[in-house]
């Protein structure tokens, strides 16, 4: 799966949830996903992080080769909300059944840094 396919998949499946992908950069060893959120308030929505993560897991099942993922979140007004990450090894362990959904989610949520 190439970057254009991954971006289209993320954009089309997240937009209905108020998550708008603004940049997708695959540097080979790291995928940077920048998105705007329509969720009111400050900070990074755990629910939206989960939605992005689930779309990446679906893409992985369809052939996307996982890398480290860096999420960069802003509000629709351009305000920085924060960042999060998912390590490649976590995604691989999840796919192999060595890491549960709950454990993967908790690891990713633990990386959130509010702006």
C-alpha positions as CSV (number, residue, x, y, z in Angstrom):
1,X,0.0,0.0,0.0
2,X,1.5,3.3,-1.0
3,X,1.2,6.7,0.7
4,X,-1.6,7.9,-1.6
5,X,-3.7,4.8,-0.8
6,X,-3.0,5.2,2.9
7,X,-3.9,8.9,2.9
8,X,-7.1,8.3,0.9
9,X,-8.1,5.5,3.4
10,X,-7.4,7.7,6.4
11,X,-9.1,10.8,5.0
12,X,-12.2,9.1,3.8
13,X,-12.8,7.0,6.9
14,X,-12.0,9.7,9.5
15,X,-13.7,12.7,8.0
16,X,-17.1,11.6,9.1
17,X,-15.8,11.6,12.7
18,X,-14.6,15.2,12.6
19,X,-11.0,14.2,12.0
20,X,-9.4,15.9,8.9
21,X,-6.0,14.6,7.8
22,X,-3.9,17.6,6.8
23,X,-0.5,15.9,6.2
24,X,0.7,12.4,5.8
25,X,4.5,12.0,5.5
26,X,6.1,8.6,5.3
27,X,9.8,9.1,5.9
28,X,10.5,5.4,5.6
29,X,11.1,4.7,9.3
30,X,8.3,6.9,10.6
31,X,4.8,7.9,9.4
32,X,3.8,11.3,10.5
33,X,0.0,11.8,10.5
34,X,-1.1,15.4,11.1
35,X,-4.8,16.1,11.5
36,X,-7.3,18.7,12.6
37,X,-10.0,17.9,15.0
38,X,-13.5,19.5,15.2
39,X,-13.8,18.2,18.8
40,X,-14.4,21.2,21.1
41,X,-12.1,22.0,23.9
42,X,-8.4,21.6,24.4
43,X,-6.0,18.7,24.2
44,X,-5.9,15.4,22.3
45,X,-9.1,13.4,22.2
46,X,-8.4,9.8,23.2
47,X,-11.4,8.7,21.1
48,X,-9.9,10.3,17.9
49,X,-6.5,8.8,18.6
50,X,-8.2,5.4,18.7
51,X,-10.0,6.1,15.5
52,X,-6.7,6.9,13.7
53,X,-5.1,3.9,15.2
54,X,-7.9,1.6,14.2
55,X,-7.7,2.8,10.6
56,X,-3.9,2.2,10.6
57,X,-4.5,-1.3,12.0
58,X,-7.0,-1.9,9.1
59,X,-4.4,-0.7,6.6
60,X,-1.8,-3.0,8.2
61,X,-4.2,-6.0,7.7
62,X,-4.5,-4.9,4.1
63,X,-0.8,-4.8,3.4
64,X,0.5,-1.5,4.9
65,X,4.0,-2.2,6.4
66,X,3.9,-0.6,9.8
67,X,6.5,1.9,10.9
68,X,6.7,4.2,13.9
69,X,3.7,6.5,13.8
70,X,3.7,10.1,15.1
71,X,0.3,11.8,15.4
72,X,0.2,15.6,15.4
73,X,-3.1,17.2,16.4
74,X,-4.4,20.7,15.9
75,X,-7.9,22.3,16.1
76,X,-9.7,23.6,13.1
77,X,-8.7,27.1,14.1
78,X,-5.0,26.0,13.8
79,X,-4.4,25.8,17.5
80,X,-1.9,23.1,18.6
81,X,-3.6,20.3,20.6
82,X,-0.7,17.9,21.1
83,X,1.0,14.8,19.9
84,X,1.0,11.0,20.3
85,X,2.9,8.1,19.0
86,X,2.6,4.4,18.2
87,X,5.8,2.4,18.0
88,X,6.3,-0.1,15.1
89,X,7.0,-2.9,17.6
90,X,3.7,-2.4,19.3
91,X,1.8,-2.6,15.9
92,X,3.7,-5.7,14.9
93,X,3.1,-7.4,18.3
94,X,-0.6,-6.5,18.1
95,X,-0.8,-8.1,14.6
96,X,0.9,-11.2,15.8
97,X,-1.5,-11.5,18.8
98,X,1.1,-10.7,21.4
99,X,-0.4,-7.4,22.4
100,X,-4.2,-7.0,23.1
101,X,-6.3,-4.1,21.8
102,X,-6.5,-2.7,25.3
103,X,-2.7,-2.9,25.9
104,X,-2.0,-1.3,22.5
105,X,-4.5,1.5,23.2
106,X,-3.1,2.1,26.7
107,X,0.5,2.3,25.4
108,X,-0.5,4.8,22.7
109,X,-2.7,6.9,25.1
110,X,0.3,7.0,27.6
111,X,2.4,8.8,24.9
112,X,0.0,11.7,24.5
113,X,1.6,15.1,25.1
114,X,-0.8,17.9,25.4
115,X,0.2,21.2,23.8
